C-alpha cells in the first residue's frame, strides 16, 4: 500500500514537473517575442497576428520602445499590412517604425517609417519566415501610434482589424482576417440574428459572431458553400450579406 502510494506520488510529481517546465518554456518564448515598455495590444499567432503600440488609438507614451519578433512556419514568408501609423514628431533619430528581416544581431532592415504624415494600408513583404517590428518614440505631444497585422505571404488578400464593410464596393470579394482583431477599442454594431452594420470592422464582427478565431484568424472566402465567411453586395439592394455555412441564417452588414 505504501509502495503504491509512493509510486503515485512520484508519477504525479513528474507530471507536475513536466507541466512547470512546459509553462516556463512558453513564458520564455513569449518574453522573447515581445519586449519593451511601449507594447500595447499584441496577438502573435503562428500564421497571422496583430499588434499595436501602447495606448493605441490614443496617444502613445514618450520615450518608449517596443520590439515584436514575428515568426511563421519555415518555408513561408511574411506579409505585413500597416493599418494605422501616426507618429507625431519628424525626428527620425528617436521616433520611427522599423521592420527587419530576421531576429537578433543578424537581422537586416526592410524599411523605416518616420513622422510627418499618417500612413495606412502600406503592405511590406519579408524575405524569410521571421520579421522584427521595432516602434520607437521620443518626446512628443500627440499621435495615435502604430497598429498593424501580418500573415503568411500566401494570404495576399489580408486585411487589417480596422477595415469595415463600407470600405469595399466590389460586388463580391475574398479577404483574410488576421488573428488578434478582438481589441478593447473595437466596436461592432449589430447581432447575429439581425446582422451587423457595414460601419462595423469586418474581422471583429466575424470574431463577435463566433466564426473567425481571434487566435488563428480566418479567411473570408467568396461563395456561400465555403467554410469561411463570404461578403457580397446584392445588386439593387441596400445591404451587404455576409453568409457563413456554419450559421443557420445569413449575417447581414446593413447600410
C-alpha positions, -999 to +999 in steps of 0.1 A: +000+000+000+028+023+010+047+014-022+017+021-044+012+054-027+048+063-032+046+054-069+015+075-073+033+105-057+063+100-079+043+099-111+023+129-100+054+148-091+070+140-125+038+152-143+038+184-123+075+190-130+069+185-168+039+209-166+060+235-149+088+232-174+063+235-203+048+267-187+083+282-182+092+274-219+060+291-231+067+321-209+103+323-221+091+322-257+065+349-251+091+372-234+114+369-264+086+376-288+077+410-273+099+432-252+100+469-242+079+494-223+059+507-253+040+475-262+002+476-265-024+451-278-005+421-291-016+387-305+013+369-323-001+338-339+019+312-359+000+320-391-011+356-385-014+383-358-019+419-349+000+443-327-003+479-315+018+505-296+008+512-260-022+534-257-034+530-293-056+546-306-050+573-280-016+589-278+014+566-273+039+573-245+070+594-250+105+579-247+094+543-251+102+513-273+087+480-282+101+452-303+080+423-316+096+392-331+072+376-356+076+341-369+057+319-393+064+283-404+097+277-421+093+278-459+069+307-458+075+345-460+055+372-442+032+399-454+029+429-430+000+453-435+000+487-416-035+495-405-025+529-390+007+547-383+006+582-368+039+595-354+037+630-340+073+642-345+096+644-376+127+635-355+137+602-373+165+596-349+142+589-319+107+583-333+101+557-360+088+523-371+114+499-384+108+464-400+136+439-402+142+406-419+151+381-392+156+383-355+186+392-333+220+406-344+219+393-379+187+410-389+186+433-418+164+464-423+135+462-447+120+497-443+119+526-419+090+550-414+092+584-397+067+610-388+053+638-408+023+621-423-002+594-414+002+560-432-025+535-437-027+503-457+010+501-466+020+464-474+055+452-467+068+417-477+096+399-460+124+377-474+121+349-449+098+335-422+109+359-394+104+396-390+112+421-362+090+451-357+105+480-338+085+510-327+105+538-310+091+570-296+109+601-284+093+633-268+061+643-285+027+658-278+002+635-296-002+609-323-021+576-322+010+554-327+010+520-345-014+493-354-005+465-379-013+430-389+006+402-406+001+368-421+019+342-443+025+358-477+002+332-494-027+353-480-023+382-504-060+391-495-050+401-460-070+430-444-064+446-411-086+447-380-097+483-388-112+478-422-150+479-424-177+467-448-182+503-460-146+503-473-154+478-500-175+484-530-169+452-550-199+430-557-180+400-544-146+396-529-123+374-507-104+387-477-083+372-450-088+383-413-057+381-391-055+369-356-059+395-328-088+416-340-106+413-307-094+446-291-106+467-262-111+497-285-130+480-314-168+482-316-194+464-336-230+474-342-255+446-345-261+410-336-261+376-353-299+374-358-302+410-370-269+414-388-240+439-384-239+474-399-212+479-425-197+506-403-185+477-381-150+463-386-153+432-407-130+409-388-142+420-354-177+413-364-166+378-375-150+372-341-181+386-324-203+361-344-180+332-334-170+323-370-135+338-371-109+328-345-093+356-326-062+335-320-059+320-355-076+344-379-097+332-408-104+336-445-135+355-458-139+335-490-164+341-518-192+315-524-219+306-498-207+269-498-173+278-485-163+270-449-154+306-440-173+339-444-183+355-476-193+391-480-212+401-511-232+431-522-266+422-537-275+442-568-303+467-563-304+462-525-292+485-497-274+459-476-245+436-476-249+399-469-222+380-451-232+344-451-214+316-431-220+279-438-217+273-401-246+296-393-282+287-398-290+322-412-271+347-433-253+375-414-261+410-427-239+440-428-266+467-431-262+502-445 
